[in-house]
Amino acid sequence: VRIYGAKDNKLREAQITDQEGRFGFLVDPGEYYIKAEKPGYIFPSAKEKLTLYGELITAYRGKTIKVEEKEKGIINVNLPLDPDASLIPQKRLVSANIFNSLLSFFEKASLYIFIPGFIFSTSAYVITPNLYNKVIFIIYLLLIGAMIITSLRSKRQHGLIRDAQTGEPLGSVIIRVFNEEYGQMVQERITDQKGRYLFLVPPGIYYLIAKKEGYRFFQSELLTIKAKGKSIKRDFKLEKIK
């Protein structure tokens, strides 16, 4: 955090915030302005309303600060920073693409293995109805029943991102969830090839940002999670940059 003289634009003092983000300047009477820098963040914040510990706060956005003669000259304003969504971790993106491709392959492979196995066990039981073939056949029936019940009862726990024009799922989208109260990034995910993502978060108020090359930046409305064990599963669409 740096403080400058408003008239001559000269640096008066620079500080590094402590672990709790605190800082403070003791200055002579005059006019000043402050700048804040942190890798991966943008100052000033573009958010209109900001809260701290659940209460609205007055945020400093770069305007001139006047310190009068009668004042003590202590400057300790609130400096909210916005995460810079343009910084795309390419290495993580490549790793995620490889992982998602392998995961998709094994999902499809398991289905191709299960179906022939069921056909073979059914044929074996019909041709040779001994105890062994009967047990294998019953196991397959139980597995099929469990899969059907699970698919009917389970609710979708993941969110889905699609192309706004085509409606097709978008893979390799970098999506981050932020705590609204503190403005801190809680988790980060990269959507799989089917455009899916999943955030398991404690109760609180959050918002999402999403970034993909060739698409417009997206920021969601505030999302309230009231119970433990709940997931953020908001579906939304990204618009292509024309």
PyMOL commands that set and color helices and strands:
alter all, ss='L'
color gray80, all
select helices_A, chain A and resi 90-127+131-153
alter helices_A, ss='H'
color red, helices_A
select strands_A, chain A and resi 2-5+11-14+25-26+30-35+41-42+51-52+55-56+65-67+74-75+82-83+159-163+174-179+184-190+196-197+199-200+204-211+218-219+223-225+231-232+236-238
alter strands_A, ss='S'
color yellow, strands_A
deselect
rebuild
show_as cartoon
